[in-house]
Amino acid sequence: MGLNFGDLYQTLLGIWTCSLAGFIFVKAKMFDPNDMKFVQYVVDACFLPAYYFYMIANTKLNWTNWKELVPVVVVQFFIHFAVFIYSIFGKNISFAEKYFKSITSYGFSQWDVFAYHILDEIGATKYQYVSIMYGFLDEFIFFPILKILTFYVRPGSMDLKLSKDQEDDQEQEVDDIEDLEDNTDVKIEVEGSTSSNSSEQVHEENDDHNEEVDESGNPTGDLKIKSMESNDSSDEEKPLSFGWTVLWAFCNSRTVLIVVGLIYSATVKGTMPDYINELAKSLRAPTFPAILFILGVQVANTKLNVWTPGILLSIFERYIFCPLIMAGLCRGLNIDSLVAKGMVMMSISPPNNRSHLAMGDSEAMEKPKAIYAWTMLLWLPMSFIWGAIIIKTNLV
């Protein structure tokens, strides 16, 4: 099966339509964009790691299968090294913050979803493991670095946030507790302001009541309030320390299952058990549409009227530089033409949704978010252009 305009463009339109649905639903205010963060965490923590394991475990460790990793490594290292050098010469901004803004704008691509569907469509189904090769460096080097930088530059931005309604509910609970305290104080003042004839009787009754309460072991009203406050403070989540941040950056469900997949492919002979094959198919079905939908949600939740020269730089990097370098490396390594075409198409994938999550909600990140959004919006026409190039020319 060869690559033709009709099949490729239908695939590209189908991918883009999933993201367009997320964009439209947010603009129509059908749900809060923050609600999708929970979906994203489930996908990143469960579905994608299972996909990584399945694809890696079914690919034997040998040069024939894994030589496609070489051009991927070269392209990724070049981009991250260029961002590192650029960040050294920052003015009126720290190296960490400049590197953080630059790497979230230019350094990560949503390679998995786009590569998988394109490789499937062009007839290179047996090479779909190529779609997870971008994940090796991302998961073991670049995303951990991003997570550690986030600890200093945008603390808490990659953690789950409460929605506006949840925050309002918590504020209402605090107001209710304050009102309860005020009402208790007023009641005591009223009782204390009674006549001297009845004050002794009131105090005696109160003393008897307090003794009964104390003897029964139940706290008084004031103690109840203090107990509630202490429970609330104990339930508050404390941010991770730097040491735990580093540990979980390198040791998570994705890296663990990648390692397990490599061990499985190197040691286990024979085919994958049927139940694992079925489980992988079941997990893959909702995963990729969910990621595409999230990309559209993130674009809709971004200010598109913000201009920065970084938009042009990102377009050049993702849609001109990366595919040309990828094509040259594929020719130099004599990679199969069909696979090389798929690798060129996957090299023009839009930015990764996890980099958008790392940006947080700060106004200081408006320009990186604008770069993210415009690069995503231009993905479809650029994909059409590159589809025509690789079909009509002998570039790869």
Secondary structure, DSSP 8 states (H G I E B T S, - for coil): ----HHHHHHHHHHHHHHHHHHHHHHHTTSS-GGGHHHHHHHIIIIIHHHHHHHHHHTS--SHHHHTTHHHHHHHHHHHHHHHHHHHHT-SSS-HHHHHHHHHHHHS-B-HHHHHHHHHHHTT-GGGGGGGGTHHHHIIIIIHHHHHHHHHHHSTTTTS----HHHHHHHHHHHHHHHHHHHHHHHHHHHHHTS-HHHHHHHHHHHHHHHHHHHHHT---HHHHHHHHHHHHHHHS-----HHHHHHHHHSSHHHHHHHHHHHHHHH--S---HHHHHHHHHHHHHHHHHHHHHHHHHHHTS-TT---THHHHHHHIIIIIHHHHHHHHHHHTT--HHHHHHHHHHTT--B-HHHHHHHTT-GGGHHHHHHHHHHHHTHHHHHHHHHHHHHHS---
